[in-house]
């Protein structure tokens, strides 16, 4: 996955969170994007979002940080 594809995936993940009140489990993302996007690609995007402080966790629940 190149940088452009990663950024597009991150935008799609953000949209998913916003449609679901800013909170999702990783399994929810897998179901939403499979089979077009692999779990590894999703993990990469989620990790990038954590590194950018766009996501926070509450146990297994991911929360989108809205600025």
N, C-alpha and C positions, 0 to 999 in steps of 0.2 A: 504494500500500500504506500503510495507516494504522499507527499505533504498535502497536496490539493485534496486527495481522497480522504485523508485523515481529517482535515478541516471540515469537509462536507459531512463526514460521519459525526463529528462533534456537534455540528449544527443540528443534525437530525436527532441526536440523542437529547440535546437541549429541548427541542420541540416535543419530544416524547415526555420528558419530565414535566414540561409546562402543561401538557394535556392531562397529566395524572397528578396534579396538585404538587408538583415539584418533588415527589418522593417515589422511588421505585426500588425494587430488588434487582440484582444483576440478572437473575433468571427471567424477569420480565423483559429486560432488554434483549436477551437471547431469543426469547419467543417472538418478539416484535421484529427482529432483523434477520432471523434465520430463514432460509438457507443462503440468502445473498451475501450476508456478512458472517464470517466465522467468529467463534468465541475468542480466538486469539486477537483478531482485529478489534473486537469490542473491548477486550482487556486493555489493549494498547490505547484506545481512545479514552477509556475511563481513567487509566493511569495518567494520561496527559492532562485530563480535566482535573484530577486530584493535584497534580503538580502545579497547575495554574490556579489552584484554589477555587475552582468552579464547583466542586463537589465536597460534601462532608458526609460522614457516616454516623448512623445511630444503630449500633449493632450490625445487622446485615442489610439495613435499609440505607440506600443512598439518597441524599438530599441535594438538590440543585441550589446553589447559592446565587440568589438573584440580587443584582446590584442596581 
